[in-house]
Amino acid sequence: MSLPPSIQDSITARMQSGQLHELAIREFLRRTELLHGGESGKADWQLIGDLPADLQVDLETDMQETAGLADWDKLAIIKLNGGLGTSMGLSKPKSIIAVKQGLNFLEIIRNQITALRKKQDCELPLLLMNSFNTREDSLAVPGIAGINRDIRSDLPADFVQNRVPRLRQSDLMPLDAANEKDNWCPPGHGDIFLALQITGMLDKLLEAGHEVAFISNGDNLGATADPRILKYFIEKKLDWASEVTPKTRADLKGGVLYRHKQSGRIELLETAQVDETHLAEFQDISKFPYFNINNLWVNLRRLKERLEAGGMPLALIINPKEVDGEPVWQLETAMGAAIGNFEKSRVIVVPRTRFAPVKSCADLLVRRSDLYQLDSESWQLSMHSERQTGEPEISLDSYYKKIGDFEKLFATIPSLLHIQNLQIEGPVLFDRAVELRGAVRLANKASDPLSIAAFIEKNNGSTVFADCEIVI
């Protein structure tokens, strides 16, 4: 079904006024046409099959060899860095939040890259995919703008993803808000491939001899380039590989990979694509024991061929929002969905150490605590070696949702090394060092912050809170 000319012309005019490339305009019109034609963004559950064993490998048991110098020189590392920490009350890039030892995400990533170059004696470029909103602040972080100046390829430090119009739900016309910024939204991280093509970065990487990209989220400090995966990817001449890790109760909303019953290829299924009637099955750990962690390995030559052969359409994700009382659609795609465009692909099961993101202040609390360590040589963030179980379940109420309030209340970070379940209700001021163990619930029923000293008193003067529930 074709778009009515009025909608097509309005979208084209809006995107041209925003100086968007013709390829970006064409792709967004494709998405809008799907929506206009009745596409719901929901997957057909009848076509979701089990992942064949021969398409899934385990990092710890199936990969023994490590990459050599020639392999490392083929690699480029790309970090998604387009997001503002709006859900955490920020108007700046989330990647400039201090996360460990006073260092922010980008400073730690910078140190990771420098350490890898030194250890492997290789030419390893780092590229950030920034958005219009994050570019200036991110490149101002010391050492980031010039991160690639000392390597032969002399690549820029970043490229910028596209932006797309928000569409009114009533008629699919571009939103015309009073604030021009409100008329635009991110296109989802699936835009990375088009952005690589449009900016010329894909050609620059290939010209410099970089044929493999390891792509991951900028807030996942566990996502470093593993030499075993690199060796395996190159030896097997793969087009694509996606990393997954075992699901826990904290990961029930994570996307999963499956075999499409018609095409036979591996596909990605995100929560937003699941109809409510199948949500329980989607979250069933026995059916989908692993979830996609957005650590992706891509053959850049195959990617270029695919893009030039007619583009790389990805499954549509329809995200309903509201701007100044006006219901709008944001039309997005996920980069992990690109696996369905390649034949020689694999799913790699990796340990939880390769997934340590920060999506909320609760995540930030865990990463800042002694539960996680920052390796002094590799600069990889990983769970403490003494930890015998996986991630704890942390529940902080609305008093801790915004980063400013969170940092005021957590003036001192408690020890979480032995915590399993933590619930904090009401404003509790952590102004003294305490250790939390097992299952702990602390509740302040008043609206004014209550010092942890009051809870210590209720805990018989002990600074160790173990398997307890204290309400004041």
Buried (B, 14 or more C-beta within 10 A) or exposed (E): EEBEEEBBEBBBEBBEEBEBBEBBBEBBBBBBBBBBEEBEBBBEEEEBEEBEEEBBBEBEEEBEEBBBEEBBBBBBBBBBBBBBBEBBEBEBBBBBBEBBEEBBBBBBBBBBBBBBBEEBEBBBBBBBBBBBBBBEBBBEBEEBBEBBEEBEBEBBBBBBBBBBBBBBBEEBBBBBBEEEEBBBBBBBBBBBBBBBBBBEBBEBBBEBEBBBBBBBBBBBBBBBBBBBBBBBBBEEEBBBBBBBBBBBEBBBEBBBBBBBEEEEBBBBBBBBBBEEEBEEEBBEBEEBBBBBBBBBBBBBEBBBEBBEEEBBBBBBBBBEEEBEEBEBBBBBBBBBBBBBBBEEBBBBBBBBBBBBBBBBBBBBBBBBBBBBBBEEEBBBBBBBEEBEEBBBBBEBBEBBBBBEBBBBBBEEBBBBBBBBBBBBBBBBBBBBEBBBBBBBBBBBEEEEBBBBEBBBEBBEEEBEBBEBEBEB
